[in-house]
Amino acid sequence: MNSGINVAKVRSIGAAYVAEARISQMMKWKGIIAIVAIGNPLFYLIAIGIGVGVLVNQNSGTSGTGGVEYITFIAPALLAAAALTGAMDEVMFPVLEGFKWRKLFFAMNSTPLTGTQIATGVFMAAMLRVAFTVFCYWALLVAFGVFSISQSWDVVPITMFAAGAFAAVILGITAKVTKEDFFMTILGRLVIMPMFLFSGTFFPLESMPTFLQPIGWVSPLWHATELGRHFSYGYSISGLMILFHFAYLSLLLIAGLLLANRAFTARLAK
């Protein structure tokens, strides 16, 4: 009997079907997503970039922030933080929903869709939200006169790349979570908060105590911030460090996707 399912087509572009389903779910919350993507950046720019920034500029001048205004210094970091946070939301909650809360992934896997396609589809949908968030944030920075379009346009794909690397790792880790009782609390308080505070977000990493600097070294946010500052306003870093930042983020992206594919496949096979 013909089930009406084009198995060959599903097996070839199955990830796109999963991404389409996730985007459809995402659109139910489009208002909240838009507010988070636009409202949060606006709040940070006004409260920290302009409010606190005035005090920083008055007391330390631009010498304390690499020769630029404080708002220019923190803008790439805030852009990267918003991208990483949005990416995390879109690979953490849907995965917990798919495996634990509603078990949607098991229903998907009963069709010709494979675990790898499901993982890839979730990742693709998350990257669409990242693209929206990064573009909105960058547009606000341009509108505020923090960046110029011609000088900073390349920070958009670079920030998306960094967010994708972080999303891949969280996707792989979340796929292995069987008891989520403290998972989100631990992730938020012991990973996200230290990463946000100790990745050179509000001040140069080298100005921090030596024992705290390793947090920045392993944080994808620090690597994204360093690249963002370099490509947005010409923050000076060596070619070797640029290569290192890209290599580290590439390693996270590849390792995270491999972990996610294996975790999805193994869990759905049970």
Secondary structure, DSSP 8 states (H G I E B T S, - for coil): ---S--HHHHHHHHHHHHHHHHHHHHHTTHHHHHHHHHHHHHHHIIIIIIIIHHHHHHHHTGGGGTTS-HHHHHHHHHHHHHHHHHHHHHHHHHHHIIIIIS-HHHHHHTTT--HHHHHHHHHHHHHHHHHHHHHHHHHHHHHTTSS-HHHHTTHHHHHHHHHHHHHHHHHHHHTT-S--TTHHHHIIIIIIHHHHHSSSSSS-GGGS-GGGHHHHHH-HHHHHHHHHHHHHH-----HHHHHHHHHHHHHHHHHHHHHHHHHHHHHHT-
